[in-house]
Every structure is written in C-alpha cells, then in structure tokens.
C-alpha cells in the first residue's frame, strides 16, 4: 500500500512548484511587456515618462553615412576620436578659402601714426593679412584681419598691432562657426558627418576629422567654465541626481563598453526660488559608486535621487540627507497595471495621484507654505497609504511583481516622505530625469562615444548648452559670446561667463541643420 501521507506531501509539493512556476512566468511576461513599452513607444503614464536608457548622442565617432552620400572616402573611425595636433590639410585650406565668399575686413591700425621713439610721422611699410572662416546665420563669411605695419623714416622703428586672439589657437574657426558646430551636435543632435554634408552644399569642404578636432578644442576651452558651473550646482542646499548609460568604443575589441553620464541639477523654482537653474554633467567609464561619491565630495545638503546603492555611503554621517522619488515608486505600480490591469496596482496609482494633486496646487509657493500644506493634507494620505500597502503585502505572493513594488516603497518610506518635512524638497526626481531625456533625443543619430575623452568633452558642452536652455537662453547666441571672449578672460573671473551672468544679446535665427 502506498504511503498516504507521502502521497499527500508529494501533491502539496507539486502544487507549490506549479504556483512558483506560474509566478515566474507572470514575472517574465510582465518584464517583457515593460521592455517592449520602453523600446517601441513612450509610456502613457501621466505623471512621468520612463527614462529612456538607450545609446546617447555623444562622442567623436559618428554613424558612417551611406557611400553615395560623400564624394570621397570617410576617414577611419579612430581618426576622429582623438585630438590631432598636426592638421596640415586644414591649414592649407585656410589659406585658400573660396574667393566668392563675402569678406569682412577688420582693420587693426596703430593708435598713433607718429613714431613713439622720435615723434616723426610714420609711413606705411606693408601689412599682414590673415583670414578666419565665420558662420553668420544662413551663410558663411570670411573675416580678414588686416594689421598694417608702420615704419619710421627717421629712426627705422616699425610698429604693428598684435594679432587678435582666436578661440582655437591658429585655427580658422571663428566664434560663430565654432558655436554652430557645437550646438548642432549637442543641441540639435546633428552628427558631424551630416554637418560635413551640409557645409559641402554651401561650398565648403570641412571634413569630419576637422570638425571633431574643433569640438574637442571647444570642450577643453570651456572646461574651467563647466567646473564653475559644477561649483554653483553643488553650492545649493538640494541637488537632484541621476545617471544614464553611454556606450563607448573599446579599441582593439571591435565592440563597445558601457560608461555612464551623471547629471546633477539645481532647480528650486518649484519652491519659489529666483536662483538660476543649472545642470552639471559628469562622465565616468563605469557605474561604480565611487564616481558620484567623488562628484559630491564637497556637497552638503539634500540629495534627491533613486535607490542606486552607490549613493548609500553618501548618507552615512548625516552630511548628505536622502530624499527619494515618488515617480520611481509610482512607475513600478504603473508597469504592473499596464501589463495585467491589476486593481491593486490601480488603487496604488490612485492614492499616489492624490499626493501629486496637492503638489500641483502649491507649485512655486515658498517652502514654508509648501511644508504647511503637505503636513496638513499630504501626511494623512501618506499614513493611509502606508497602512494599505502593509496590509496588501500580506495578501499577495511574496514573489509577485506587485509585492516587489510594495516592498520598494516600504523600504524607502522615510526617504519618500521626507518631502513633507521640508518645503524645499520635491515629491520626485523629475528635474534630473528631464535633464537626461535631453541627452537621448538624438539616439538614432549616434552610436557611441569614441573614447573616454569624448565622453568628458560631451559632459562639458552638454552642461553649458542645457543650462542655457533651462534659463531660456538661446545656446548658439550664448556660446558664440563665450567663444569670443573666453581665450582672454581671467580665470579667477570665469563665473562672469555663466549663462545668467553673460550679457544677453538678441538671438540669431540659425540655419536649420
């Protein structure tokens, strides 16, 4: 006779295995549907869209265009991933710019035509002429810098004005053209090989390696300005942080490795502040926690971020206080609801939505007003939500995706509810997520960064461009002004060139790229 007790135990074991199998299938199906939503379309979630973690529009190496799109072979990818100190072809072309281009002559005459040694009248001995290629919205022009030489017939003294500074030493790119190339690449998401084709239609042969060289030089030129921007961002009491992957070419292996771009945002406008908003990007070759810990080494205050474990050491000791993101918590329930229309997930979304409704009413109010309203109206909702989440967790399988979403919120409850204690804290980390979304808009135009240096250059230029946009400043007009003066600007006054400090001029309508 078979052992009845053993048979019953076997049946129970098989049932449990079947339940576990069904739960695993459900989790995998939910994950597949979530990934498909991220891949094929934007989420319809009202309060926030999923962060797109795709290849960024960065780097010195661009997608190779179709062979028919160019009249000469493109240089090897590695030719445009590094800075070239010897650009002989560029210099040859600079001496023979097309004669049909309009020319603007700038005379650099000595202040006096009398000899500084003997006081006699001086006669013209000759002149030096050099040319720079500039870009005016819609067309190119050549700027001819003419520096007459004057000689004294009495004592043979020769005088001449010094040559004006250039953004790139001995380079032919004038500030307007340099700003156009940089903004087209990092704000308009136009790869350098496409810019080459655009300029070719205007009669200029500017190869991709030359443009990549200019971008690298421009990034190095504004590096002190980017550092000053970082100091401004980290001087705030609250900073938003996030990161996104960046594929980087791995030489010798024929493939890419995954680096990261980190974003740090200062934006207290929702709390009634008049301080200019700013975003500071940093590059790292990997996602180790040491990188944000290094970036934030001098920061003291509130860090609003997701639950990445690399931030945890920053919260030890109390120098930096954690504030979590309700958009992340809500998104987990939304992914479940979008998969199987779970009524429990829908209820969680509804309750979190009540919190956001309060935030919409008090947006741009002063911190003390926001704190008072939150404590009066949001805290009761949060207390009820905590009770409901705890009770619901006991009713669902511990291995289900819904349980995981609930546990995510309960484990971070103190950081999630900290915004009620401080009116300067936001309910979510959306300012950081928006700053990353700006980077991935050009994902179809770029494949990867060509090198670690390319990632660092992109971080510097993205910081200035997106900070200008945050302040309602046209980035081309801003960078053109920066490139006009930064080469001679005192380093101890570099903060004068931040977007909100530099004198604003009417923005130009640039040629669409």
C-alpha positions as CSV (number, residue, x, y, z in Angstrom):
1,X,0.0,0.0,0.0
2,X,1.4,3.4,-0.9
3,X,2.0,5.8,2.0
4,X,-1.0,8.1,2.0
5,X,0.9,10.8,3.9
6,X,3.8,10.7,1.4
7,X,1.4,11.0,-1.5
8,X,-0.3,14.0,0.1
9,X,3.1,15.6,0.7
10,X,4.1,15.0,-2.9
11,X,0.8,16.5,-4.1
12,X,1.4,19.6,-2.0
13,X,4.9,19.9,-3.2
14,X,3.8,19.6,-6.8
15,X,1.2,22.3,-6.3
16,X,3.7,24.6,-4.7
17,X,6.1,24.1,-7.6
18,X,3.2,24.8,-10.1
19,X,2.4,28.0,-8.2
20,X,6.1,29.1,-8.3
21,X,6.2,28.3,-12.0
22,X,3.2,30.4,-12.7
23,X,4.6,33.3,-10.7
24,X,7.8,33.1,-12.5
25,X,6.0,33.1,-15.9
26,X,4.0,36.1,-14.8
27,X,7.1,38.0,-13.8
28,X,8.8,37.2,-17.1
29,X,5.8,38.2,-19.1
30,X,5.5,41.5,-17.2
31,X,9.2,42.2,-17.7
32,X,8.9,41.5,-21.4
33,X,5.9,43.8,-21.8
34,X,7.7,46.6,-19.8
35,X,10.8,46.3,-22.0
36,X,8.6,46.4,-25.2
37,X,6.9,49.6,-24.0
38,X,10.3,51.2,-23.4
39,X,11.6,50.0,-26.8
40,X,8.7,50.8,-29.1
41,X,7.0,53.8,-27.5
42,X,6.7,56.3,-24.8
43,X,4.7,55.3,-21.8
44,X,1.3,57.0,-21.4
45,X,1.8,57.5,-17.7
46,X,0.5,60.9,-16.9
47,X,2.9,62.0,-14.1
48,X,6.2,60.9,-15.6
49,X,7.6,59.0,-18.6
50,X,10.1,56.2,-18.2
51,X,13.7,57.2,-18.5
52,X,15.0,56.0,-21.9
53,X,18.2,54.1,-21.2
54,X,19.4,53.9,-24.8
55,X,22.6,54.8,-26.6
56,X,23.3,58.6,-26.2
57,X,24.0,61.1,-28.9
58,X,27.6,61.6,-28.0
59,X,31.2,61.1,-28.9
60,X,33.7,61.8,-31.6
61,X,32.8,58.8,-33.7
62,X,29.6,59.1,-35.7
63,X,27.5,56.7,-37.8
64,X,29.1,56.2,-41.1
65,X,26.9,57.7,-43.9
66,X,25.9,55.7,-47.0
67,X,28.8,55.5,-49.5
68,X,26.8,57.6,-52.1
69,X,26.4,60.4,-49.6
70,X,30.0,61.6,-49.9
71,X,32.3,62.2,-52.8
72,X,35.4,60.9,-51.0
73,X,36.1,58.0,-48.6
74,X,35.4,58.8,-45.0
75,X,38.4,58.7,-42.6
76,X,38.7,55.7,-40.3
77,X,36.7,55.9,-37.1
78,X,39.8,56.3,-34.9
79,X,40.8,59.4,-36.9
80,X,38.0,61.4,-35.3
81,X,38.2,60.1,-31.8
82,X,41.4,61.9,-30.8
83,X,42.8,65.3,-30.9
84,X,45.2,65.9,-33.8
85,X,48.0,68.5,-33.2
86,X,49.0,68.4,-36.8
87,X,46.2,69.4,-39.1
88,X,48.1,70.3,-42.3
89,X,45.2,69.8,-44.7
90,X,43.1,72.2,-42.5
91,X,45.8,74.9,-42.7
92,X,46.2,74.5,-46.5
93,X,42.5,75.0,-47.0
94,X,42.5,78.0,-44.6
95,X,44.9,79.8,-46.9
96,X,42.7,79.3,-49.9
97,X,39.2,79.9,-48.9
98,X,36.8,80.3,-51.8
99,X,37.1,83.8,-53.3
100,X,33.3,84.0,-54.0
101,X,32.6,84.1,-50.2
102,X,31.7,87.5,-48.8
103,X,34.5,89.1,-46.9
104,X,34.5,91.4,-43.9
105,X,37.7,93.4,-43.3
106,X,38.7,94.4,-39.8
107,X,41.5,97.0,-39.7
108,X,43.8,96.9,-36.7
109,X,45.5,100.3,-37.1
110,X,48.0,101.6,-34.5
111,X,46.6,104.2,-32.2
112,X,49.0,106.8,-33.4
113,X,50.9,107.3,-36.7
114,X,53.8,109.1,-35.0
115,X,57.0,107.4,-34.1
116,X,57.0,106.5,-30.3
117,X,60.8,107.0,-30.2
118,X,61.4,110.3,-32.1
119,X,57.9,111.7,-32.8
120,X,58.3,111.8,-36.6
121,X,55.4,110.9,-38.9
122,X,55.4,107.2,-39.9
123,X,54.7,105.9,-43.4
124,X,53.0,102.6,-44.3
125,X,55.6,99.8,-44.7
126,X,53.2,96.9,-45.5
127,X,50.6,94.8,-43.8
128,X,49.9,91.3,-42.6
129,X,46.6,89.7,-43.6
130,X,45.1,86.6,-42.1
131,X,41.7,85.0,-42.6
132,X,39.2,83.2,-40.4
133,X,36.1,81.4,-41.5
134,X,33.0,82.6,-39.7
135,X,29.3,81.5,-39.9
136,X,26.5,84.0,-40.0
137,X,23.0,82.5,-39.7
138,X,22.3,81.2,-43.2
139,X,25.6,81.7,-44.8
140,X,29.4,81.8,-44.4
141,X,31.6,84.8,-44.4
142,X,35.4,85.2,-44.3
143,X,36.8,87.7,-41.7
144,X,40.0,89.3,-42.9
145,X,42.2,90.6,-40.1
146,X,44.5,93.2,-41.6
147,X,47.3,94.5,-39.4
148,X,49.2,97.3,-41.2
149,X,52.9,97.8,-40.4
150,X,54.1,101.3,-40.0
151,X,57.8,102.3,-40.2
152,X,59.5,105.4,-39.2
153,X,61.6,107.0,-41.9
154,X,63.7,108.9,-39.4
155,X,64.7,106.1,-37.0
156,X,63.5,102.9,-38.8
157,X,61.2,101.9,-36.0
158,X,58.4,99.5,-37.1
159,X,55.1,99.1,-35.2
160,X,52.1,96.9,-35.7
161,X,49.0,95.9,-33.7
162,X,49.1,92.4,-32.0
163,X,47.1,89.7,-33.7
164,X,43.6,89.2,-32.2
165,X,43.0,86.1,-30.1
166,X,41.2,83.2,-31.6
167,X,39.0,80.6,-29.8
168,X,41.3,77.8,-31.1
169,X,44.9,78.9,-31.4
170,X,46.0,79.1,-35.1
171,X,42.5,77.6,-36.0
172,X,40.4,79.1,-38.8
173,X,37.0,78.6,-37.0
174,X,35.7,82.0,-35.8
175,X,33.4,82.1,-32.7
176,X,30.2,81.9,-34.7
177,X,31.2,78.8,-36.7
178,X,32.6,77.1,-33.6
179,X,29.3,77.7,-31.8
180,X,27.3,76.4,-34.8
181,X,29.2,73.1,-34.9
182,X,28.9,72.5,-31.2
183,X,25.3,73.4,-30.9
184,X,24.3,71.5,-34.0
185,X,26.0,68.4,-32.5
186,X,24.8,68.6,-28.9
187,X,21.6,70.6,-29.0
188,X,20.2,69.8,-32.5
189,X,21.6,66.2,-32.5
190,X,23.2,66.5,-35.9
191,X,26.2,64.2,-36.3
192,X,29.5,65.6,-37.6
193,X,29.3,63.6,-40.9
194,X,25.9,65.2,-41.6
195,X,27.2,68.6,-40.8
196,X,30.0,67.9,-43.3
197,X,27.4,67.3,-46.0
198,X,25.5,70.5,-45.1
199,X,28.7,72.6,-45.3
200,X,29.6,70.9,-48.6
201,X,26.4,72.1,-50.1
202,X,27.4,75.6,-49.1
203,X,30.7,75.2,-51.0
204,X,33.0,74.4,-48.0
205,X,34.9,71.2,-47.6
206,X,35.2,70.7,-43.8
207,X,35.9,67.0,-43.2
208,X,34.7,65.1,-40.2
209,X,38.1,64.8,-38.5
210,X,38.5,68.6,-38.6
211,X,35.1,69.2,-37.1
212,X,35.8,66.6,-34.4
213,X,39.1,68.4,-33.6
214,X,37.2,71.7,-33.2
215,X,34.6,70.0,-30.9
216,X,37.4,68.6,-28.7
217,X,39.2,72.0,-28.6
218,X,36.0,73.8,-27.7
219,X,35.3,71.4,-24.8
220,X,38.8,71.9,-23.4
221,X,38.4,75.7,-23.8
222,X,35.2,75.7,-21.7
223,X,36.3,73.2,-19.1
224,X,37.0,75.8,-16.5
225,X,33.5,77.3,-17.1
226,X,32.0,73.8,-16.7
227,X,33.9,73.5,-13.4
228,X,32.5,76.8,-12.3
229,X,29.0,75.6,-13.2
230,X,29.6,72.5,-11.1
231,X,30.6,74.6,-8.1
232,X,27.4,76.6,-8.5
233,X,25.2,73.5,-8.7
234,X,26.8,71.9,-5.6
235,X,26.5,75.1,-3.5
236,X,22.8,74.6,-3.4
237,X,21.0,73.1,-0.4
238,X,19.3,70.5,-2.6
239,X,20.6,68.7,-5.7
240,X,18.8,66.2,-7.9
241,X,21.0,63.3,-9.3
242,X,20.6,60.5,-11.8
243,X,22.7,58.7,-14.4
244,X,22.3,57.1,-17.8
245,X,24.4,54.6,-19.8
246,X,26.8,55.7,-22.5
247,X,28.3,53.1,-25.0
248,X,32.0,53.9,-25.5
249,X,34.2,52.4,-28.2
250,X,36.5,49.7,-26.8
251,X,39.6,49.8,-29.0
252,X,41.0,46.5,-30.1
253,X,37.9,44.5,-29.3
254,X,35.6,45.6,-32.1
255,X,32.8,46.5,-29.7
256,X,31.7,49.0,-27.1
257,X,31.7,49.0,-23.3
258,X,29.1,50.8,-21.1
259,X,30.2,54.0,-19.5
260,X,27.9,56.5,-17.7
261,X,26.9,60.1,-17.7
262,X,25.9,61.5,-14.3
263,X,23.6,64.5,-14.0
264,X,23.3,66.9,-11.1
265,X,20.6,69.5,-11.2
266,X,20.0,72.6,-9.2
267,X,16.4,73.9,-9.7
268,X,14.4,75.3,-6.8
269,X,11.9,77.3,-8.9
270,X,9.1,75.0,-7.8
271,X,9.8,76.2,-4.3
272,X,9.6,79.9,-5.2
273,X,13.3,80.4,-5.6
274,X,14.7,83.0,-8.0
275,X,18.1,81.4,-8.2
276,X,19.0,80.4,-11.8
277,X,18.5,76.7,-12.5
278,X,21.6,74.7,-13.7
279,X,22.6,71.2,-14.7
280,X,26.1,69.7,-14.5
281,X,27.0,66.5,-16.2
282,X,30.0,64.3,-15.4
283,X,31.4,61.3,-17.3
284,X,32.7,58.0,-15.8
285,X,34.0,54.9,-17.6
286,X,31.7,52.7,-15.4
287,X,28.9,52.9,-12.8
288,X,30.9,52.3,-9.7
289,X,29.6,54.2,-6.6
290,X,33.0,55.9,-6.2
291,X,32.1,58.2,-9.1
292,X,29.0,60.0,-7.5
293,X,30.8,59.9,-4.2
294,X,33.7,61.8,-5.8
295,X,31.5,64.2,-7.7
296,X,29.6,65.1,-4.4
297,X,32.6,65.1,-2.1
298,X,32.1,68.8,-1.3
299,X,28.3,68.8,-1.2
300,X,26.3,69.2,2.0
301,X,22.6,69.1,1.9
302,X,19.7,67.1,0.4
303,X,20.3,64.6,-2.4
304,X,17.1,63.7,-4.3
305,X,17.8,60.5,-6.3
306,X,16.7,57.0,-7.0
307,X,17.6,54.0,-4.9
308,X,21.0,53.3,-6.5
309,X,23.2,51.6,-3.9
310,X,26.2,53.7,-4.9
311,X,24.6,56.7,-3.2
312,X,24.3,54.9,0.2
313,X,27.8,55.8,1.5
314,X,27.0,59.4,1.0
315,X,24.1,59.3,3.5
316,X,26.4,57.9,6.3
317,X,27.2,60.5,8.9
318,X,24.4,62.9,8.0
319,X,26.4,65.3,5.8
320,X,24.0,64.4,2.9
321,X,20.3,63.6,3.5
322,X,18.4,61.2,1.2
323,X,15.2,62.2,-0.4
324,X,13.6,59.5,-2.6
325,X,11.4,59.8,-5.7
326,X,7.7,59.1,-5.8
327,X,7.8,58.9,-9.6
328,X,10.0,55.8,-9.3
329,X,7.7,54.2,-6.8
330,X,4.6,55.0,-8.9
331,X,6.2,53.7,-12.1
332,X,6.6,50.2,-10.6
333,X,2.8,50.1,-10.0
334,X,2.1,51.6,-13.4
335,X,4.2,48.9,-15.1
336,X,2.1,46.2,-13.3
337,X,-1.2,47.9,-14.2
338,X,-0.2,48.3,-17.9
339,X,0.6,44.5,-18.0
340,X,-2.4,43.0,-16.4
341,X,-4.8,45.8,-15.3
342,X,-4.3,44.8,-11.7
343,X,-6.9,46.5,-9.5
344,X,-4.5,46.7,-6.6
345,X,-1.9,48.4,-8.8
346,X,-4.6,50.8,-9.9
347,X,-5.5,51.6,-6.3
348,X,-1.9,52.4,-5.5
349,X,-1.7,54.7,-8.5
350,X,-4.9,56.5,-7.4
351,X,-3.6,57.1,-3.9
352,X,-0.2,58.4,-5.1
353,X,-2.1,60.6,-7.6
354,X,-3.8,62.4,-4.6
355,X,-0.3,63.4,-3.5
356,X,0.5,64.9,-6.9
357,X,-2.7,66.8,-7.0
358,X,-1.6,68.6,-3.8
359,X,1.8,69.4,-5.4
360,X,0.2,71.0,-8.4
361,X,-1.7,73.4,-6.2
362,X,1.4,74.5,-4.3
363,X,3.9,74.7,-7.1
364,X,6.0,77.8,-7.0
365,X,4.9,78.6,-3.4
366,X,7.5,79.4,-0.7
367,X,9.0,76.4,1.2
368,X,7.2,77.2,4.4
369,X,3.9,77.3,2.6
370,X,4.5,74.0,0.9
371,X,5.6,72.4,4.2
372,X,2.4,73.5,6.0
373,X,0.1,72.3,3.2
374,X,1.9,69.0,3.0
375,X,1.7,68.3,6.7
376,X,-2.0,69.2,6.8
377,X,-3.2,67.4,3.6
378,X,-0.5,65.0,2.4
379,X,0.6,63.4,5.6
380,X,-2.9,61.8,6.3
381,X,-2.9,60.4,2.8
382,X,0.6,59.0,3.3
383,X,-0.3,57.4,6.6
384,X,-3.3,55.7,5.0
385,X,-1.2,54.6,2.0
386,X,1.4,53.0,4.3
387,X,-1.3,51.1,6.2
388,X,-2.9,50.0,2.9
389,X,0.5,48.9,1.4
390,X,1.4,46.9,4.5
391,X,-2.0,45.1,4.5
392,X,-1.9,44.4,0.8
393,X,1.6,42.9,1.1
394,X,0.2,40.2,3.3
395,X,-2.4,39.3,0.7
396,X,-0.2,38.8,-2.3
397,X,2.5,36.3,-3.1
398,X,5.9,37.4,-1.8
399,X,7.4,36.6,-5.2
400,X,5.0,38.6,-7.3
401,X,5.9,41.8,-9.1
402,X,3.2,43.6,-7.0
403,X,5.0,42.5,-3.8
404,X,8.2,43.8,-5.2
405,X,6.6,47.2,-6.0
406,X,5.2,47.4,-2.5
407,X,8.4,46.5,-0.8
408,X,10.3,49.1,-2.9
409,X,8.1,51.8,-1.3
410,X,8.0,50.5,2.2
411,X,11.8,50.0,2.3
412,X,12.3,53.7,1.4
413,X,9.3,55.1,3.3
414,X,11.3,57.6,5.4
415,X,13.1,59.0,2.3
416,X,9.9,59.0,0.3
417,X,8.0,61.0,3.0
418,X,10.9,63.4,3.8
419,X,9.4,66.0,1.4
420,X,6.6,66.6,4.0
421,X,9.2,67.8,6.5
422,X,10.9,70.3,4.2
423,X,9.2,72.5,1.7
424,X,12.3,72.8,-0.5
425,X,12.3,69.1,-1.3
426,X,10.3,67.9,-4.3
427,X,8.0,65.0,-4.4
428,X,10.0,63.3,-7.1
429,X,13.3,63.4,-9.0
430,X,11.8,64.6,-12.3
431,X,14.3,67.5,-12.8
432,X,17.1,65.0,-13.1
433,X,15.1,62.7,-15.3
434,X,14.3,65.6,-17.6
435,X,18.0,66.6,-17.9
436,X,18.8,63.0,-19.0
437,X,15.9,62.9,-21.5
438,X,17.5,65.8,-23.3
439,X,20.6,63.7,-23.9
440,X,18.8,60.8,-25.5
441,X,16.8,62.7,-28.1
442,X,19.5,62.1,-30.7
443,X,19.8,58.4,-30.1
444,X,19.0,57.4,-33.7
445,X,21.8,59.7,-34.9
446,X,24.7,58.4,-32.9
447,X,26.0,55.0,-31.9
448,X,28.7,55.5,-29.2
449,X,31.4,57.8,-27.9
450,X,34.7,57.3,-29.5
451,X,36.8,57.5,-26.3
452,X,36.7,58.4,-22.6
453,X,37.9,61.9,-23.7
454,X,34.9,62.2,-26.0
455,X,32.6,61.4,-23.1
456,X,34.3,64.1,-20.9
457,X,34.0,66.6,-23.8
458,X,30.3,65.9,-24.2
459,X,29.7,66.3,-20.4
460,X,31.3,69.8,-20.5
461,X,29.4,71.0,-23.6
462,X,26.1,69.5,-22.6
463,X,26.4,71.2,-19.2
464,X,26.6,74.7,-20.8
465,X,24.0,74.1,-23.5
466,X,21.4,72.6,-21.3
467,X,21.9,75.1,-18.5
468,X,21.4,77.9,-21.1
469,X,18.2,76.2,-22.2
470,X,17.0,75.9,-18.6
471,X,17.4,79.7,-18.3
472,X,15.6,80.4,-21.5
473,X,18.8,81.5,-23.3
474,X,19.4,80.5,-26.9
475,X,22.5,78.3,-26.8
476,X,24.1,79.4,-30.1
477,X,24.0,83.1,-29.1
478,X,25.4,82.2,-25.7
479,X,28.3,80.0,-26.8
480,X,29.2,82.5,-29.6
481,X,29.7,85.2,-26.9
482,X,31.7,82.7,-24.8
483,X,34.0,81.8,-27.6
484,X,34.5,85.5,-28.4
485,X,36.0,86.3,-25.0
486,X,37.0,83.2,-23.1
487,X,40.5,82.9,-24.5
488,X,41.5,86.2,-22.9
489,X,39.1,86.1,-19.9
490,X,40.8,86.0,-16.4
491,X,40.4,82.5,-14.9
492,X,39.5,84.0,-11.4
493,X,36.5,85.7,-13.0
494,X,35.3,82.7,-15.0
495,X,31.9,82.8,-13.3
496,X,31.1,86.0,-15.2
497,X,30.6,83.8,-18.3
498,X,27.9,81.6,-16.8
499,X,24.7,81.9,-18.8
500,X,22.8,84.1,-16.4
501,X,25.8,86.5,-15.9
502,X,26.9,87.0,-19.5
503,X,25.2,90.0,-21.2
504,X,22.3,88.7,-23.3
505,X,22.1,89.7,-26.9
506,X,19.3,89.1,-29.4
507,X,19.5,85.5,-30.5
508,X,20.1,84.7,-34.2
509,X,17.9,82.6,-36.3
510,X,20.4,79.9,-37.2
511,X,20.3,77.8,-40.3
512,X,18.3,74.6,-39.6
513,X,20.6,71.6,-39.5
